Each structure stands twice: as structure tokens, then as C-alpha cells.
Amino acid sequence: MSKNTYVMLIAIMTACGGLLFGYDVGVISGALLFLGKKFSLTDQGQEVVTSAVLVGSFLGALGAGWYTRRFGGRSANMLAGAIFVVGAFASAASGSAETLTMSRLLVGFGIGITAVAAPLYVAEIAPPDRRGMMITLYQLFITIGIMISYMVDLAAAPHWRVMFGLGAVPGVVLAVGMSFMPSSPRWLASRGRMAEAKKVLDRTLEPAMAESALRDIQADIDSQRSQSHWWLAFRSRAARRALIITTTLAVLQQFIGINAIIYYAPRIFQKAGFADAKAALWATLVVGLVNVIATFITIGMVDKSGRRTLLIWGLTGMVTSLGILGIAFKQFDHAEKQKISLNTSAAPTVAASPSANASADVASPQDLPSTPEGSETLAWLTLVCVVVYIACFAFSMGPLVWVLIGEMFPLQARCTGNAIACGGNYFANFIVGATFLSMLSAFGASNTFLLFASVAMITLLFVLFFLPETAGRTLEEIERDLGEVTPSGQHPVR
């Protein structure tokens, strides 16, 4: 087996962690259409079931820092796969909303572990000139997992137990597949197993690069050997800058609303005019397909165009599409309020109509646009804007946040820094997932989307002014560029 093939096999197997992540993120959106009726869930009840996995992910991500530092990324990914299998079967067998919530908490714990361990493991084993592309495979598999979950939702509806149970498949693949993969050379070296580290480097790099990488790793370990506690690593300027940049981007990735749209896409399309559950799921499937296709843009360009360029273009498109979406909903919300105020007696008739009863999620006249013409126009405009938004996210903020988290931290701070950044991501994810339906109810769809557009603009400014380019650099070079003291005692200019 050639070096290139071997390295790609490692990246693909590790990316299965993204597959289980994406499947669980997407499957809940279709399942909610039927869980609401099964367990008599209110909007707040649906938010609890949805956000339980995010609480688990937050806790799993924080714990993954210690586990990965102690046992390595390979072992952490195996553990994540096993936890996810148990959680998927428990979710499918749930007989109450409380049991389902606890099962999804367990699923989230596995997701949090692999979210830290997978990008970290790939970043430490990939050649510098292909590191961005290989970490992006993790995000690609997230999008594939989301699309597969949408297809399962459509095919299995209304059998939500089947939807959850099939999530065990990627967990099995990850747990079993990673058992055949090597440990990270940097982790092996940090445990004093230099001979094993050299073997892995020889399998993944050309001889000259392998020798150079081993020397850099050894020098990095020697320079940080005096740091007896992990938190001392954050005394360095490089570690602090990496922590601030990655955690900020990780949090902003969620506050621009991506998982709110992924989780509640059928609900959004119902509100926009796709009143029937099947129609909403079909529209959601289109979103999932676009998500996958657009991610391939990053795979082809991330190591050529760089991280900053893709982020700038993607965020510009997100600001534009979210802004149009917010303005469109504002016009239709205004027309809707006028109609309701002039003809309140129509409410019982609409509530009893077949289209309103087509899904348990359509609970009131306010959930639907006011006129057939407005409904059709808003429905298709919403679909176009959501597709553009998803496409822009998929080639920028989606994969590149994970790339940056995986590659920016110095060795001593790498596991803990990854855990903190991922924990921030899931905490922000939890806040959005737990409040999105309430925000729609309290502020209206228009103001909610305009808020997301504002956050996207803030993220764009942050990238323009604070993010350095890391493409084509070794992990040790990135560390020096971020401000770590070089062997000669001089700080780099950047």
C-alpha cells in the first residue's frame, strides 16, 4: 500500500466520527415531526429532546481533552464509537420522553469525544500539504451523515425508532475501524515511544520529511518538558492566541444559526409554506444534498486557496442570504398580522384544515403564511436562501473551524485546547438548539434570521482582522508563527 493510500485510509476511517455526528444532528429534525405527537411534546419539550445531545456533547468534549492526552486519539475515537452504538439503540427503544432525553445525552457524549479526537488525530498524522484537505473529510462526512439521516427520515417516516436505531451503524464502523489504525506519532513521542513514532512517520511521509518531522516533534517535547501541569502550556503567546481564535470561531460557528436550520429545517419549511410533512422533508433533503456537494469545494481548495479566503467568501454569502431571508419573512409576517387582526374568526377554520393537521408541528394559524400566493412565493424564496446559506457554510465555516482547531495549538496545549474550543462549540450549539423555537415564537422568523445575519457579519470582521493563514505550514511552524519563542530566543514577526 502506498503512503498516499495509507494516509487517506486513516483520514477516511477517522472521518466516520463525522458520519455519526452528522447522522445524529440530522435525524432529529425528521423524528421531531412524529415525536411531538407520540410523547405530546410542546415546543419546549422538543427543544429539551433536541438539546440533550448537545449537553452530552459539551460534557464529552471537555472530558475528551484529558482522555485523548492520556490514551491518544485512536483510543478516544474507538470509545466514542462504542458509546454512540449504545446510545443509538437506547434512543430507538425509548418508551418515554425522559428516557429518550437521557439516551440522547449519552449519544451526545460520544459525539463530543470524537469531535475533539478526530480532527486532532488527523492533524497530527497528516502531511502538512494535505492536512487541511484530510481534516475537511471529517466535515464532509458530517454532511454525508446529515444527508443520509434526511433520506432515512423520508423513507422511514413515521417510524422514528428506525431512524434512531440505524445510527448505530456508523458507531460500529468507527469503533471497529479505528482498532486497525496507528496511534498518532506525536502522541507516541510524548509517551517516550520514539521508535513507534518513527515507524508511523515512515509509513505516512517521505524519508526526508519523516526525519525532519521527528526532529521537530522531539524539539517541541524537550522545550515543554519542564511544564509539569497542562495549564502551564497556556503561558505561551502561541497557545493563548490559538485558544482565543479557535474558541471564538467555534462559538460563532453556532451563533450564525447553522444547526438551528439543520435541526429545524422541516419546521422552517412548514412555516414558509411547505405545510405537508413529506413536502417539508423533501425540501430538507435538498438542503442535505447541497451541504454535501458544497463541502467538496473545500476539499479541493483548502490547501491551495488557504483558510482565510474561503472563510471570507463563505461568510459574505451567509450574511447576504440570511439578510434576504429575514427581510422576506418580515414582509410576510407583517401581512399575516394584518390579516389575523382583521379576521380573527378565521382561526378555528384554519386550525381544523387538512393542511394544518398534516403535521403535529403546525399548531396555529401563525405557523403558516396567510395567502396561497404568499405561501408559494415565501416557500421557494426560503428554499433558495437556505440552500445558498448552507452552501456557503459548507465550504467555509463548516469544515474550516475544525481544521483550525486541529492545527493551531502547540503540542502541550493541543488536547486541552481542542477540548475547550469544542466545548465552546457545543455549549453555543446547546444555546441555539434549546432556544430556536422559542425565538421564532417570541421574536418572529424575520428577527431571528436577521440576528443570525448580524452574527455572521461579526464573524467576517473577526476573520479579516484576527485570523492568520495556516495553510501549508507544519504544526511546529504554526506554533512559531503564533508567537512561540524560537530556539534562537527570537519571536517571529507575525
C-alpha positions in Angstrom: 0.0 0.0 0.0 1.4 3.4 -1.0 1.9 6.2 1.5 -0.8 8.3 0.0 -3.3 5.5 0.1 -2.4 4.6 3.6 -2.8 8.2 4.8 -6.2 8.6 3.0 -7.4 5.3 4.6 -6.6 6.7 8.0 -8.4 10.0 7.3 -11.5 8.3 5.9 -11.7 5.9 8.8 -11.3 8.7 11.3 -13.9 10.8 9.4 -16.5 8.1 10.3 -16.7 10.1 13.6 -18.1 12.9 11.5 -20.6 10.5 9.9 -22.1 9.6 13.3 -22.1 13.2 14.3 -23.9 14.3 11.2 -26.4 11.5 11.3 -27.5 12.3 14.8 -27.6 16.1 14.0 -29.9 15.5 11.0 -32.0 12.6 12.2 -33.7 14.5 15.0 -35.2 17.1 12.5 -37.3 14.4 10.9 -38.0 12.5 14.1 -39.4 15.6 15.7 -42.3 15.6 13.2 -43.5 12.4 14.9 -42.1 12.6 18.4 -44.2 15.6 19.1 -47.4 13.6 18.6 -46.0 10.4 20.2 -45.0 12.0 23.5 -47.2 15.0 23.4 -44.2 17.4 23.3 -44.6 21.1 23.3 -42.1 23.4 21.6 -40.2 23.5 24.8 -40.3 19.7 25.1 -38.9 19.3 21.6 -36.1 21.7 22.5 -35.2 19.6 25.5 -35.1 16.4 23.5 -33.0 18.1 20.8 -30.6 19.9 23.1 -30.0 16.9 25.3 -27.5 15.6 22.8 -25.7 19.0 22.9 -25.4 18.9 26.7 -23.8 15.4 26.3 -21.6 16.7 23.5 -20.4 19.6 25.7 -19.5 17.2 28.6 -17.9 14.7 26.2 -15.8 17.3 24.6 -14.5 18.6 27.9 -13.7 15.0 29.1 -12.1 14.2 25.8 -9.2 16.5 26.4 -8.0 14.5 29.4 -8.7 11.1 27.8 -7.0 12.0 24.5 -4.0 13.4 26.2 -3.7 10.2 28.4 -4.7 7.5 25.9 -4.4 9.0 22.4 -6.8 10.0 19.6 -7.1 6.4 18.3 -8.4 5.1 21.6 -10.7 8.1 22.1 -12.3 7.5 18.7 -12.9 3.8 19.5 -14.5 4.8 22.7 -16.7 7.4 21.0 -18.0 4.8 18.5 -18.9 2.3 21.2 -20.8 4.9 23.3 -22.7 6.0 20.2 -23.8 2.4 19.4 -25.3 2.1 22.9 -26.9 5.5 22.8 -28.5 4.9 19.4 -30.1 1.6 20.5 -31.3 3.2 23.7 -32.9 6.0 21.8 -34.7 3.6 19.5 -36.0 1.6 22.4 -37.2 4.7 24.5 -40.7 4.4 25.9 -40.9 7.9 27.3 -39.7 11.4 26.6 -37.5 11.2 29.7 -35.8 8.0 28.6 -35.3 9.4 25.1 -33.7 12.5 26.6 -31.2 10.5 28.7 -30.4 8.3 25.7 -29.6 11.3 23.5 -27.5 12.7 26.3 -25.4 9.5 26.0 -25.2 9.8 22.2 -24.0 13.4 22.7 -21.2 12.2 25.0 -19.8 10.0 22.2 -20.2 12.8 19.7 -18.3 15.2 21.9 -15.4 12.8 22.3 -15.0 12.2 18.6 -15.4 15.9 17.8 -12.2 16.6 19.8 -10.3 13.4 19.0 -10.9 13.0 15.2 -9.6 16.4 13.9 -6.7 16.3 16.5 -5.7 12.7 15.4 -5.8 13.5 11.7 -3.9 16.9 12.2 -1.1 15.0 13.9 -0.7 12.3 11.3 -1.4 14.1 8.0 1.4 15.6 5.8 1.4 19.4 6.0 0.5 19.9 2.4 -2.7 17.8 2.7 -3.6 18.4 6.3 -6.5 20.8 5.5 -8.0 18.5 3.0 -7.8 15.5 5.3 -9.4 17.3 8.2 -12.0 18.6 5.9 -13.0 14.9 5.2 -14.4 15.0 8.8 -16.7 17.8 7.9 -17.6 16.1 4.6 -18.6 13.0 6.5 -20.7 15.2 8.8 -22.6 16.5 5.7 -22.9 13.0 4.3 -24.3 11.8 7.7 -26.8 14.6 7.7 -27.9 13.8 4.1 -28.2 10.1 5.0 -30.3 10.9 8.0 -32.6 13.0 5.9 -33.0 10.1 3.4 -33.7 7.7 6.3 -36.2 10.2 7.8 -38.1 10.3 4.5 -38.0 6.6 3.9 -38.8 5.5 7.5 -41.4 8.1 8.3 -43.3 7.8 10.6 -41.2 5.1 12.3 -38.9 7.2 14.4 -37.4 4.2 16.2 -35.9 3.0 13.0 -34.5 6.5 12.4 -32.6 6.4 15.7 -31.6 2.7 15.6 -29.8 3.0 12.3 -27.5 5.5 13.9 -25.6 2.6 15.5 -24.1 1.6 12.1 -21.5 4.5 11.8 -20.7 3.9 15.5 -19.8 0.3 14.8 -17.7 1.3 11.8 -15.8 3.9 13.8 -15.1 1.6 16.8 -14.0 -1.4 14.8 -12.2 0.5 12.0 -10.1 2.6 14.4 -8.8 -0.5 16.1 -6.7 -1.2 12.9 -5.3 2.4 12.7 -1.9 3.5 14.1 -1.5 5.8 17.1 -0.5 9.4 16.4 3.3 9.8 16.1 3.2 13.0 18.3 1.2 11.2 21.0 3.6 8.2 20.8 6.6 10.6 21.1 5.0 12.4 24.1 4.9 9.0 25.8 8.5 8.3 25.1 7.8 5.7 22.4 10.1 7.3 19.7 10.7 4.1 17.8 7.0 3.6 17.2 6.5 7.2 16.3 9.3 6.9 13.7 7.5 3.8 12.2 4.3 5.8 11.8 6.1 8.7 10.2 7.9 6.4 7.8 4.5 5.0 6.7 3.0 8.4 6.1 5.8 10.7 4.9 8.7 10.7 2.6 12.0 9.7 4.3 13.5 13.2 4.4 10.2 14.7 5.7 9.8 11.9 8.3 13.3 12.6 9.7 12.6 16.3 9.9 9.2 15.8 11.5 10.7 13.5 14.1 13.3 16.1 15.0 10.7 18.9 15.2 8.5 16.7 17.4 11.4 15.8 19.7 12.5 19.5 20.0 8.9 20.5 20.8 8.6 17.9 23.5 12.0 18.9 25.0 11.1 22.6 25.1 7.9 21.9 27.0 9.2 19.1 29.3 9.5 21.5 32.2 5.8 22.2 32.2 4.5 19.7 34.8 0.9 20.8 34.5 -1.1 21.2 31.3 -2.3 24.6 32.1 1.2 26.0 32.1 1.2 25.5 28.4 -1.1 28.4 28.1 1.5 30.8 29.4 2.9 30.9 25.8 1.6 33.6 23.4 1.1 30.9 20.8 -1.2 28.8 22.9 -3.2 31.8 24.1 -3.7 33.2 20.6 -4.7 29.7 19.4 -7.2 29.4 22.2 -8.8 32.8 21.6 -9.0 32.4 17.8 -10.3 28.8 17.8 -12.8 29.1 20.6 -14.2 32.4 19.2 -14.7 30.8 15.8 -16.1 27.7 17.3 -18.8 29.6 19.2 -19.6 31.9 16.3 -20.0 28.9 14.1 -23.1 28.0 16.1 -24.4 31.5 16.7 -24.8 32.1 12.9 -27.6 29.6 13.2 -26.4 26.6 11.2 -27.6 23.8 13.5 -30.8 25.7 14.2 -31.6 25.3 10.5 -30.3 21.7 10.4 -32.3 20.7 13.4 -35.5 22.5 12.5 -35.3 22.6 8.7 -38.7 20.9 8.3 -40.3 23.3 10.7 -38.8 26.3 8.9 -40.1 25.0 5.5 -43.5 24.3 7.1 -43.7 27.9 8.3 -42.6 29.1 4.9 -45.4 27.2 3.1 -44.4 23.5 2.8 -47.3 22.6 5.1 -47.3 18.8 4.5 -44.7 16.9 6.5 -43.5 14.9 3.4 -43.1 18.1 1.4 -41.0 19.7 4.2 -38.8 16.6 4.4 -38.2 16.6 0.6 -37.2 20.3 0.8 -34.9 19.4 3.7 -33.3 16.6 1.7 -32.4 19.2 -1.0 -30.6 21.1 1.7 -28.7 18.0 2.8 -27.6 17.3 -0.8 -26.3 20.8 -1.3 -24.5 20.6 2.0 -22.5 17.5 0.8 -21.8 18.9 -2.7 -20.5 22.3 -1.4 -18.1 20.7 1.0 -16.2 19.2 -1.9 -15.2 22.8 -2.8 -13.3 23.0 0.4 -11.6 19.6 -0.2 -10.3 20.9 -3.5 -9.3 24.4 -2.4 -8.4 24.5 1.3 -4.7 23.8 0.8 -4.4 25.9 -2.3 -6.5 29.0 -1.7 -6.0 28.9 2.1 -8.3 29.1 5.1 -8.9 32.9 5.2 -10.0 33.3 1.5 -12.7 30.5 1.8 -13.9 31.9 5.1 -14.2 35.4 3.8 -16.2 34.4 0.7 -18.4 32.0 2.6 -19.3 34.4 5.4 -20.1 37.1 2.8 -22.6 34.7 1.2 -24.1 33.8 4.6 -24.7 37.4 5.6 -26.4 38.1 2.2 -28.7 35.0 2.3 -29.7 35.4 5.9 -30.4 39.1 5.4 -32.7 38.4 2.4 -34.4 35.6 4.4 -35.0 37.9 7.3 -36.4 40.7 5.1 -38.7 38.3 3.3 -40.1 36.8 6.5 -40.7 40.3 7.8 -42.9 41.3 4.9 -45.0 38.1 5.2 -45.1 38.3 9.0 -46.5 41.9 8.7 -49.1 40.8 6.1 -50.0 37.8 8.4 -50.6 40.0 11.4 -52.8 42.4 9.4 -54.9 39.5 8.2 -55.2 38.0 11.7 -56.2 41.3 13.2 -58.9 41.9 10.6 -60.3 38.4 10.5 -59.7 36.6 13.9 -62.8 34.5 13.3 -60.8 32.5 10.6 -58.5 31.0 13.2 -60.7 27.9 14.1 -61.2 27.2 10.4 -57.5 27.2 9.6 -56.7 25.1 12.6 -59.1 22.4 11.5 -58.0 22.4 7.9 -56.4 19.3 6.4 -53.1 21.1 5.7 -52.8 22.3 9.3 -53.4 18.8 10.6 -50.9 17.2 8.2 -48.2 17.5 10.8 -48.2 17.7 14.6 -45.8 20.7 14.3 -48.4 23.0 12.7 -50.2 24.1 15.8 -51.7 27.5 15.0 -52.5 29.8 12.0 -49.4 31.8 12.8 -47.3 28.8 11.7 -48.4 29.3 8.1 -48.3 32.2 5.7 -51.6 34.0 5.1 -52.4 33.5 1.4 -51.8 30.8 -1.2 -49.8 33.2 -3.3 -47.7 34.4 -0.4 -47.2 30.8 0.8 -45.8 29.7 -2.6 -43.6 32.7 -3.0 -42.1 32.6 0.5 -41.7 28.8 0.3 -39.5 28.9 -2.8 -37.6 32.0 -1.7 -36.9 30.4 1.7 -35.7 27.2 -0.1 -33.3 29.2 -2.3 -31.9 31.3 0.6 -31.4 28.3 2.8 -29.7 26.4 0.0 -27.3 29.4 -0.6 -26.7 29.8 3.2 -26.0 26.0 3.6 -23.7 26.0 0.5 -21.6 29.0 1.8 -21.4 27.4 5.3 -20.4 24.1 3.9 -17.3 25.4 2.1 -16.2 27.8 4.8 -17.2 27.9 8.5 -18.4 24.2 8.5 -15.1 22.5 7.7 -12.5 25.2 8.4 -13.3 25.7 12.1 -12.5 22.1 12.6 -9.3 22.4 10.5 -8.1 25.4 12.6 -9.0 23.7 15.9 -7.0 20.7 14.8 -3.9 22.5 13.7 -3.3 25.7 15.7 -2.4 24.5 19.2 1.1 23.8 20.5 1.7 20.1 21.4 1.5 20.6 25.2 -1.8 22.5 24.9 -3.2 20.6 22.0 -5.6 18.2 23.7 -6.8 20.6 26.3 -7.1 23.5 23.8 -9.1 21.2 21.4 -11.4 20.2 24.3 -12.0 23.9 25.3 -12.7 25.0 21.7 -15.0 22.1 21.0 -16.7 22.5 24.4 -17.4 26.1 23.5 -18.8 25.0 20.2 -21.2 22.6 21.8 -22.2 25.0 24.5 -23.2 27.5 21.8 -24.9 24.7 19.9 -26.9 23.9 23.0 -28.0 27.5 23.5 -29.2 27.8 19.9 -30.8 24.4 19.8 -32.6 25.0 23.1 -33.9 28.4 22.2 -34.6 28.5 18.5 -38.3 27.5 18.5 -38.8 29.9 21.4 -37.0 32.7 19.5 -39.2 32.0 16.5 -42.3 32.4 18.7 -41.1 35.4 20.7 -39.3 37.4 18.0 -40.7 36.0 14.8 -38.7 34.3 12.0 -37.6 37.6 10.5 -35.9 39.0 13.5 -34.3 35.6 14.3 -32.7 35.3 10.8 -31.6 38.9 10.9 -29.9 38.2 14.3 -28.0 35.3 12.7 -27.0 37.6 9.8 -25.6 40.1 12.3 -23.5 37.4 14.0 -22.2 36.3 10.6 -21.1 39.9 9.9 -19.3 40.0 13.2 -17.6 36.7 12.3 -16.5 38.1 9.0 -14.9 41.0 10.7 -13.1 38.7 13.2 -11.6 36.7 10.4 -10.5 39.8 8.5 -8.7 41.3 11.5 -7.5 38.4 13.7 -7.1 35.1 11.8 -3.6 34.3 10.4 -3.2 32.0 7.4 -2.1 28.4 8.4 -2.2 26.6 5.0 1.0 24.7 4.0 2.6 25.1 7.4 3.8 22.3 9.7 2.2 22.2 13.2 5.5 23.4 14.6 5.8 26.3 12.2 2.2 27.4 13.0 3.2 27.4 16.7 6.2 29.6 16.0 4.2 31.9 13.8 1.6 32.4 16.5 4.3 33.7 18.8 6.2 30.8 20.5 9.8 31.6 21.3 12.1 30.1 18.6 15.3 28.1 19.5 17.3 31.3 18.9 15.2 33.2 21.5 13.6 35.5 19.0 9.9 36.0 18.4 8.6 35.6 14.9 7.4 38.8 13.2 3.8 37.6 12.6 
